[in-house]
């Protein structure tokens, strides 16, 4: 083993023994600081995205509340037929019953479930008053049969 480290002056030996660990510590420290800075940047962008989501949610809530300010309308038979045809549903049954407190429509539709959901969402978006008494969905061979009853009280017009 041919090593000249011990033949160097003592101050150089101390300098090498102290300087190398300090340099290694500083490099590790700088890497740690860089990692923390990158994490901070990621957290800041995530925070900004969450603030944007909160703002979008506030706008949706405000729009929903503004929509609830509108008066609900009672749907008539022509409007119901229009929405049924628009959403590619087939009217299978329609019964009209009148009672002392109001009247009810028993409606039977044939079609896809997604079309029915779209049908309900359009009625809801147009602020129609819908009071479902019953909803039955049965699976046929190639389609769904959807039967529901709409209640209308005499005071709501």
Backbone as a ProteinNet text record, in pm:
[ID]
protein_1_A
[PRIMARY]
XXXXXXXXXXXXXXXXXXXXXXXXXXXXXXXXXXXXXXXXXXXXXXXXXXXXXXXXXXXXXXXXXXXXXXXXXXXXXXXXXXXXXXXXXXXXXXXXXXXXXXXXXXXXXXXXXXXXXXXXXXXXXXXXXXXXXXXXXXXXXXXXXXXXXXXXXXXXX
[TERTIARY]
83.6	0	89.6	87.9	172.8	85	78.9	-8.7	75	60.3	137.6	54.2	-67.4	-153.3	-89.4	-30.1	27.4	159.8	216.9	341.7	317.9	192.4	160.2	167.2	172.3	171.2	38.2	40.6	-75.3	-193	-170.8	-281	-352.6	-279.9	-343	-426.7	-378.4	-455.7	-587.1	-579.2	-701.1	-795	-739.3	-818.7	-894.2	-827.1	-890.6	-995.3	-965.8	-1059	-1182.4	-1169	-1282.6	-1353.8	-1278	-1336	-1424.4	-1384.9	-1466.3	-1602.9	-1612.2	-1747	-1832.7	-1769.2	-1845.8	-1898.9	-1816.3	-1860.1	-1972	-1958.1	-2062.2	-2191.7	-2182	-2299.9	-2366.3	-2287.1	-2342.9	-2412.4	-2353.5	-2417.6	-2550.3	-2551.6	-2677.2	-2779.5	-2733.4	-2822.7	-2882.6	-2800.1	-2851.2	-2951.8	-2925.3	-3021.1	-3152.6	-3145.3	-3264.7	-3343	-3272.5	-3338.2	-3407	-3341.2	-3400.6	-3525.8	-3521.3	-3636.6	-3752.4	-3722.4	-3827	-3886.2	-3802.7	-3851.7	-3943.1	-3905	-3990.5	-4124	-4119.2	-4242.3	-4330.6	-4271	-4345.4	-4413.5	-4342	-4401	-4520	-4506.9	-4617.1	-4736.3	-4708.9	-4816.9	-4886.7	-4810.4	-4868.7	-4959.7	-4915.2	-5000.1	-5125.7	-5111.4	-5227.2	-5324.1	-5271.2	-5354.1	-5428.1	-5360.1	-5424.3	-5536	-5513	-5615.9	-5736.2	-5710.6	-5820.7	-5897.5	-5828.3	-5898.1	-5986.5	-5937.9	-6019.8	-6141.4	-6122.1	-6235.2	-6337.4	-6290.4	-6381.2	-6459	-6391.4	-6459.6	-6564.2	-6529.6	-6626.7	-6746.4	-6719.5	-6828.1	-6916.3	-6856	-6935.1	-7022.4	-6967.1	-7047	-7162.7	-7135.7	-7242.5	-7351.2	-7309.9	-7407.6	-7489	-7422.6	-7494.4	-7592.1	-7550.7	-7639	-7756.9	-7729	-7835.9	-7934.6	-7882.9	-7971.6	-8051.4	-7989.4	-8063	-8171.1	-8141.1	-8240.6	-8356.3	-8327.9	-8434.6	-8524.3	-8476.6	-8557.5	-8672	-8654.3	-8759.3	-8877.8	-8994.8	-9115.1	-9124.1	-9164.9	-9183.2	-9311.9	-9309.4	-9425.8	-9486.5	-9614.5	-9683.8	-9680.9	-9641.2	-9629.5	-9767.3	-9789.1	-9914.4	-9885.1	-9992.5	-9977	-9894.8	-9909.9	-9834.1	-9684.3	-9650.5	-9509.3	-9450.2	-9527	-9480.5	-9455	-9548.3	-9531.1	-9408.1	-9384.7	-9267.8	-9138.9	-9129.6	-9007.4	-8989.3	-9100.4	-9090.6	-9034.5	-9087.2	-9041.1	-8897.5	-8863.8	-8729.8	-8622.4	-8655.3	-8558.5	-8570.2	-8635.9	-8644.9	-8704.7	-8808.3	-8883.3	-9016.8	-9078.1	-9207.3	-9310.3	-9420	-9528.4	-9606.5	-9606.3	-9669.9	-9806.1	-9820.9	-9943.5	-9958.9	-10082	-10110.7	-10251.8	-10261.9	-10393	-10406.9	-10525	-10554.9	-10660.2	-10628.7	-10722.8	-10740.4	-10865.2	-10890.4	-10949.9	-10897.2	-10947.7	-10992.4	-11035.3	-11079.6	-10964.4	-10845	-10730.8	-10649.3	-10669.2	-10591.3	-10610.8	-10512.7	-10519.8	-10383.2	-10383.8	-10258.5	-10253.9	-10132.1	-10106.1	-10023.2	-10071.1	-9990.4	-9930.1	-9800.3	-9729.6	-9641.9	-9649.2	-9563.1	-9478.3	-9349	-9257.3	-9174.4	-9133.2	-9038.3	-8916.6	-8799.1	-8677	-8555.9	-8447.2	-8321.4	-8323.2	-8249.2	-8242.2	-8173.6	-8070.5	-7999.8	-8092.1	-8178.9	-8275.5	-8375.1	-8415.2	-8507.4	-8443.1	-8317.4	-8247.1	-8232.4	-8202	-8191.6	-8327.8	-8434.5	-8571.3	-8601.1	-8566.9	-8590.3	-8505.8	-8379.7	-8292.9	-8341.7	-8394.1	-8447.5	-8571.5	-8657.1	-8774.7	-8732.9	-8631.8	-8582.7	-8517.5	-8440.2	-8371.9	-8470	-8585.5	-8685.8	-8782.7	-8752.4	-8827.8	-8972.6	-8993.5	-9126.2	-9145.4	-9265	-9299.8	-9327.1	-9249	-9265.5	-9278	-9389.7	-9411.3	-9439.4	-9338	-9351.8	-9412.1	-9515.1	-9571.3	-9504.4	-9484.9	-9420.4	-9337.1	-9237.4	-9150.4	-9112.5	-9146.3	-9115.5	-9040	-8928	-8848.5	-8833.7	-8881.3	-8868.8	-8787.6	-8707.4	-8619.8	-8690.6	-8715.4	-8772	-8656.2	-8686.6	-8580.4	-8487	-8542.1	-8457.5	-8470.3	-8549.8	-8572.4	-8611.9	-8621.6	-8672.2	-8814	-8897.7	-9031	-9032.8	-9065.1	-9060.4	-9202.5	-9252.9	-9387.9	-9375.4	-9434.2	-9431.6	-9562.8	-9591.6	-9714.2	-9676.7	-9732.3	-9711.9	-9835.2	-9815.8	-9926.1	-9930.5	-10050.6	-10071.1	-10182.4	-10151.4	-10252	-10328	-10451	-10533.5	-10484.8	-10418.9	-10371.1	-10250.2	-10180.9	-10058.9	-10094.7	-10091.8	-10120	-10035.8
-114.9	0	123.3	190.1	307.1	430.8	484.7	596.6	710.5	826.4	940.5	1035.1	991.8	1078.8	1109.9	1010	1032.1	1107.8	1123.4	1196.9	1344.3	1380.4	1521.5	1596.3	1731.7	1808.3	1790.2	1809.6	1785.8	1875.5	2000.5	2091.6	2046.4	1982.7	1930	1805.8	1725.5	1608	1650.1	1748.8	1798.4	1864	1938.4	2005.8	1903.4	1796.8	1693.8	1618.8	1585.4	1510.7	1594.2	1721.7	1808	1856.3	1888.5	1945.7	1846.6	1722.7	1625.4	1601.3	1579.7	1562.7	1690	1807.2	1931.2	1945.5	1913.9	1922.6	1820.2	1700	1597.8	1641.8	1700.7	1750.4	1863.6	1957.7	2068.9	2019.9	1922.7	1868.1	1801.8	1723.8	1662.2	1766.5	1869.4	1977.5	2049.4	2078.1	2144.9	2057.2	1927.7	1836.4	1835.5	1835.5	1838.4	1968.6	2080	2209.5	2210.9	2157.4	2152.2	2064.3	1953.2	1864.9	1934.5	2004.2	2078	2186.9	2254.4	2360	2301.4	2187.3	2122.1	2078.4	2025.4	1986	2107.8	2218.9	2341.9	2390.6	2380.5	2420.7	2330.5	2200.9	2108.5	2138.4	2164.1	2195.4	2326.4	2423.8	2551.1	2533.9	2455.1	2431.9	2353.3	2255.9	2181.4	2274.4	2364.6	2461.2	2552.3	2597.4	2681.8	2605.8	2478.7	2397.5	2379.9	2358.9	2343.6	2474	2587.5	2716.2	2734.3	2692.3	2701.1	2609.4	2489.9	2399.4	2458.3	2524.2	2587.9	2699.7	2778.2	2886.5	2830.4	2722.5	2659.5	2605.3	2546.3	2495.2	2608.5	2720.4	2835.3	2888	2890.3	2933.9	2837.8	2706.9	2609.4	2624.7	2648.6	2667.3	2793.1	2900	3024.7	3005.4	2933.3	2907.2	2819.9	2721.6	2634.5	2713.4	2799.9	2880.3	2978.7	3033.9	3123.1	3044.8	2922.2	2838.5	2803.6	2786.2	2755.1	2875.6	2994.6	3115.8	3116.4	3047.9	3043.2	2963.9	3003.4	2930.9	2802.5	2696.7	2570.9	2576.5	2513.8	2512.6	2372.8	2368.6	2240.4	2201.8	2079.5	2031.2	1992.2	2015.4	1969.8	1851.3	1794.5	1673.3	1696.6	1811.5	1839.9	1851.7	1917	1929.8	1794	1711.7	1577	1497	1504.6	1433.6	1484.8	1615.3	1672.2	1617.2	1613.5	1565.4	1415	1340.9	1196.5	1172.5	1244.3	1227.4	1276.3	1386.4	1443.8	1348.3	1273.1	1182.3	1039.5	1020.4	891.1	782.7	820	724.3	699.6	585.7	550.9	546.5	619.6	619.7	490	410.1	279.6	284.5	373.6	379.8	520.6	569.2	697.7	689.9	700.5	698.8	825.4	880.9	1004.8	973.3	1004.5	983.4	1114.9	1149.3	1271.8	1233	1296.5	1273.4	1406.5	1403.3	1526.9	1623.3	1570.4	1655.8	1695.4	1631.2	1663.3	1557.3	1539	1436.7	1373.4	1257.3	1183.8	1129	1121.2	1061.1	936	826.4	705.4	696.3	699.5	705.1	581.3	516.4	402.5	434.5	417.3	448	325	317	213.9	285.6	235.1	293.6	259.1	327.3	306.7	382.9	330.5	394.9	531	540.8	669.1	775.3	735.2	830.4	875.2	782.4	818.1	915	890.5	981.3	1118.4	1122	1248.9	1318.4	1241.9	1293.7	1361.8	1295.9	1353.8	1478	1474.8	1590.2	1710.3	1687.9	1800	1858.3	1773.3	1824.6	1904.6	1857.4	1927.7	2059.5	2060.5	2182.8	2289.1	2247.1	2343.2	2381.8	2345.4	2386.1	2339.2	2213.4	2155.8	2090.6	2103.8	2043.7	1895.9	1809.5	1664.9	1604	1538.7	1469.6	1323.4	1239.7	1098.6	1023.4	945.1	858.6	722	672.2	540.7	539.7	457	440.7	293.7	232.3	91.6	78.1	9.7	-14.8	-165.1	-216.6	-359.5	-378.6	-480.9	-509.7	-606.6	-563.1	-649.8	-703.8	-769.3	-831.6	-729	-625.6	-530	-387.9	-366.3	-231	-237.7	-122.4	-111.5	-58.7	-109	-53.4	24.1	152.6	243.2	292.9	267.3	311.2	399.9	518.3	609.5	684.5	737.4	812.3	952.8	1051.9	1191.8	1242	1303.8	1360	1509.4	1563.4	1707.8	1744	1830.8	1876.1	1992.3	2011.9	2113.6	2255.3	2279.2	2413.1	2457.2	2366.2	2398.3	2416.7	2534.6	2563	2678.7
0	0	0	-110.7	-127.6	-111	8.4	39.1	94.2	36.2	83.5	169.3	206.4	287.5	422.3	483.9	616.7	611.4	493.1	479.6	449.2	431.2	406.7	539	530.5	655.7	728.1	856.6	942.2	906.1	872	837.6	710	613.9	493.8	525.9	617.4	657.5	723.1	815.8	880.3	778.1	685.7	583.3	497.3	457.6	375.5	457.4	581.2	666.3	700.9	711.3	745.6	619.6	514.9	394.2	317.7	304.5	231.4	295.5	425.9	484.9	472.2	484.9	471.1	328.6	230.1	90.1	63.5	116.2	98.7	166	284.2	354.3	275.9	221.8	144.6	17.2	-48.9	-169.8	-133.4	-28.5	17.8	58.9	125.7	169.5	48.9	-51.9	-172.7	-247.8	-253.3	-316.4	-238.9	-106.3	-22.5	-43.1	-48.9	-70.8	-207.8	-309.5	-444.4	-444.7	-374.2	-365.2	-293.6	-187.2	-114	-203.1	-281.1	-370.1	-477.9	-534.6	-634.5	-573.7	-453.5	-384.2	-357.4	-321.7	-298.4	-426.4	-538	-666.1	-700.2	-678.6	-704.7	-614.1	-486.9	-393.7	-432.1	-479.7	-519.8	-640.4	-740.3	-858	-820.6	-729.7	-681.9	-609.2	-529.2	-456.8	-554.7	-659.5	-760.3	-832	-863.9	-928.4	-836.7	-707.8	-613.5	-598.8	-601	-596.5	-719	-835.6	-956.5	-946	-890.7	-872.5	-776.6	-671	-575.3	-643.3	-725.8	-796.9	-893.6	-963.7	-1053.3	-975.4	-859.5	-776.5	-726.4	-688.7	-645	-757.7	-880.5	-994.7	-1021.9	-1009.3	-1029.5	-923.5	-799.2	-691.9	-716.4	-756.6	-785.2	-900.6	-1003.8	-1117.1	-1074.1	-988.3	-938.8	-854.4	-766.4	-683.4	-767.4	-870.2	-959.4	-1032.8	-1068.1	-1133.4	-1042.8	-913.6	-818.8	-795.6	-828.9	-813.4	-914.5	-1025.6	-1126.7	-1073.9	-1113.6	-1075	-1156.9	-1091.2	-1160.7	-1242.2	-1357	-1444.7	-1445	-1466.3	-1478.7	-1625.8	-1650	-1787.3	-1840.2	-1968.2	-2028.4	-2120	-2178.4	-2257.9	-2383.7	-2446	-2568.1	-2539	-2429.4	-2392.9	-2358	-2286.5	-2253.6	-2381.3	-2477.3	-2604	-2679.2	-2675.6	-2742.4	-2682	-2549.5	-2485.3	-2505.3	-2510	-2535.9	-2675	-2773.3	-2911.2	-2928.3	-2861.9	-2874.1	-2821.4	-2717.9	-2656.6	-2706.9	-2820.4	-2888.6	-2800.2	-2728.1	-2649	-2718.2	-2688.8	-2748.1	-2636.6	-2655.9	-2558.1	-2572.8	-2468.8	-2470.7	-2402.6	-2303.6	-2226.1	-2170.4	-2169.8	-2106.7	-2049.4	-1918	-1851.5	-1768.7	-1773.4	-1701.6	-1596.4	-1468.6	-1358.4	-1284.5	-1257	-1180.2	-1045.3	-939.3	-803.9	-745.8	-619.7	-554.1	-529.8	-502	-469.8	-591.5	-703.1	-822.1	-927.6	-1008.4	-1111.2	-1127.7	-1191.3	-1211.5	-1352.1	-1401.9	-1532	-1509.4	-1563.3	-1565.5	-1705.1	-1711.9	-1838.8	-1850.8	-1966	-1995.5	-2117.6	-2106.1	-2215.5	-2249.2	-2374.3	-2417.9	-2473.5	-2441.7	-2495.6	-2412	-2439.6	-2367.4	-2235.9	-2138.9	-2008.4	-2017.9	-2100	-2114.3	-2174.1	-2268.3	-2323.4	-2217.6	-2129.5	-2022.3	-1923.7	-1889.2	-1798.2	-1863	-1991	-2062.8	-2067.3	-2083.5	-2081.7	-1947.7	-1837.2	-1704.2	-1681	-1726.8	-1705.2	-1785.7	-1906.1	-1984.3	-1918.7	-1865.2	-1793.8	-1671.1	-1603.1	-1484.5	-1522.9	-1631.3	-1674.2	-1721.6	-1771.4	-1816.6	-1706	-1582.6	-1463.1	-1466	-1504.6	-1498.2	-1362.1	-1308.8	-1180.2	-1203.3	-1140	-1153	-1014.5	-989.5	-862.3	-894.9	-884.3	-918.5	-801.1	-830.5	-727.4	-732	-850.7	-863.8	-991	-989.9	-1105.9	-1114.4	-1226.6	-1247.8	-1378.8	-1373.4	-1493.5	-1508.4	-1621.2	-1647.9	-1775.2	-1775.9	-1889	-1982.8	-2104.1	-2207.7	-2290.7	-2400.7	-2480.5	-2542.5	-2605.6	-2677.5	-2624.5	-2523	-2472.8	-2325.7	-2264.5	-2128.2	-2133.4	-2045.5	-2031.5	-1900.4	-1911.1	-1797.4	-1772.3	-1652.7	-1616.1	-1493.2	-1500.8	-1386.8	-1378.8	-1261.3	-1236.8	-1193.7	-1262.7	-1226.2	-1153.5	-1037.7	-960.4	-980	-993.8	-1002.6	-904.8	-810.8	-716.3	-777.9	-739.3	-803.3	-776	-667.4	-634.5	-715.3	-778.2	-851.9	-997.4	-1045.8	-1187.3	-1231.4
[MASK]
+++++++++++++++++++++++++++++++++++++++++++++++++++++++++++++++++++++++++++++++++++++++++++++++++++++++++++++++++++++++++++++++++++++++++++++++++++++++++++++

